[in-house]
């Protein structure tokens, strides 16, 4: 006796369509978790040396990864240009006066690239330059913030 299913071609077709839909849904879920569809905001900074820096290194703020390094290059002045991104979920933290700091462990346990949110009134413009903590501009921003904290609630203007 021969086994015969009347609608075998439709059953096989339905399984193929279902498998294709499940594959597309799983690719979309994996892509969303890997930030394939998220918007990243680009910025740049400059360091004296690339020691401790690498492409893909996380940019951290208070223990959270808020971005990563995308590109390192040596410029004509023998300084290291660093292009990095801040993820869209943390872009609101990138205010005017934000700085980047490279912290090296004193006992040789590695380095961290830290992001310090600025206190400026406006949002930092995409593709803008953020100074490092050890640069002249970075030290000036740190001193300005420290000075306003010391001044308290009084309305003091900074030079």
C-alpha positions in Angstrom: 0.0 0.0 0.0 1.3 3.3 -1.0 1.2 6.3 1.4 -0.1 9.4 -0.3 -0.7 12.8 1.1 -3.1 14.9 -1.0 -1.6 18.3 -0.1 2.1 17.4 0.5 3.4 20.2 -1.7 1.5 22.8 0.3 2.6 21.3 3.7 6.3 21.4 2.5 5.8 25.0 1.2 4.3 26.1 4.5 7.3 24.7 6.4 9.7 26.4 4.1 8.0 29.8 4.5 7.8 29.3 8.3 11.5 28.4 8.4 12.4 31.5 6.3 10.3 33.8 8.6 12.0 32.3 11.7 15.4 32.9 10.1 14.6 36.5 9.3 13.2 37.1 12.8 16.3 35.6 14.5 18.7 37.6 12.4 16.7 40.8 13.3 16.8 39.9 17.1 20.5 39.1 16.9 21.2 42.3 15.0 19.3 44.4 17.5 21.3 43.0 20.3 24.6 43.6 18.4 23.6 47.2 17.7 23.6 46.7 13.9 20.6 49.1 13.5 21.6 51.6 16.1 22.9 55.1 15.4 26.4 56.0 16.7 27.7 59.6 17.0 31.3 60.2 15.9 33.8 62.4 17.8 37.6 62.8 17.7 40.3 63.5 20.2 44.1 63.5 20.3 46.7 61.8 22.5 50.5 62.0 22.7 50.9 58.3 22.5 48.8 55.3 21.4 50.2 53.1 24.2 47.2 51.3 25.8 44.8 52.3 23.0 43.3 49.9 20.4 40.6 49.9 17.9 37.4 48.6 19.5 38.5 49.6 23.0 35.5 50.6 25.0 34.8 54.1 26.1 33.4 54.0 29.6 31.4 56.3 31.9 30.8 55.3 35.5 31.3 51.6 34.6 29.0 51.6 31.5 30.3 51.2 28.0 29.0 54.4 26.3 31.1 54.0 23.1 34.2 52.7 21.5 37.3 53.6 19.5 36.8 53.3 15.7 40.2 54.5 14.3 43.7 55.4 15.4 46.1 57.2 13.2 49.4 59.1 13.5 49.2 62.6 12.2 51.9 65.0 10.7 52.6 66.4 14.2 53.4 62.9 15.5 50.3 62.9 17.7 47.7 60.2 17.7 44.3 61.1 16.3 41.6 59.0 17.8 38.1 58.7 16.2 35.5 57.3 18.5 31.7 56.9 18.7 29.2 57.4 21.5 26.2 55.1 21.3 22.8 56.7 20.7 21.5 55.8 24.1 24.2 57.8 25.8 24.5 60.7 23.3 22.5 63.0 25.7 25.5 62.8 28.1 27.8 64.3 25.5 27.4 67.9 26.4 29.6 70.9 25.6 32.8 70.7 27.8 33.0 66.9 27.8 36.5 65.4 28.0 38.1 62.0 27.4 40.7 60.5 29.8 43.1 57.6 29.3 43.7 56.0 32.7 46.5 53.5 33.2 46.7 51.2 36.2 49.7 51.9 38.3 50.3 48.2 38.9 50.0 47.2 35.3 46.5 45.9 35.1 45.6 47.7 31.9 44.2 50.9 30.7 40.7 52.4 30.5 39.3 55.1 28.3 37.0 57.2 30.3 34.4 59.7 29.2 33.5 62.7 31.5 30.3 64.4 30.6 30.5 68.2 30.3 28.4 70.7 32.1 27.8 72.9 29.1 24.4 74.2 28.1 24.3 72.6 24.7 24.7 69.2 23.1 28.2 68.4 21.8 28.1 68.5 18.0 28.6 65.3 16.1 32.1 65.1 14.5 33.5 67.6 16.9 36.7 67.5 18.8 36.7 66.5 22.5 39.9 67.4 24.5 41.8 65.0 26.7 42.0 65.5 30.4 45.8 66.1 30.2 45.6 68.7 27.4 45.6 72.5 28.1 41.9 72.8 27.1 41.0 69.8 29.1 42.7 71.1 32.3 41.0 74.5 31.7 37.6 72.7 31.6 38.3 70.7 34.7 39.4 73.8 36.6 36.3 75.7 35.5 34.0 72.9 36.8 36.0 72.7 40.0 35.8 76.5 40.4 32.0 76.5 39.9 31.6 73.7 42.5 33.7 75.7 45.0 31.7 78.8 44.3 28.4 77.1 45.3 25.2 78.8 44.4 26.6 82.2 43.9 26.5 83.7 40.4 30.2 83.9 39.6 31.4 84.3 36.0 34.6 82.6 34.8 37.1 84.4 32.8 
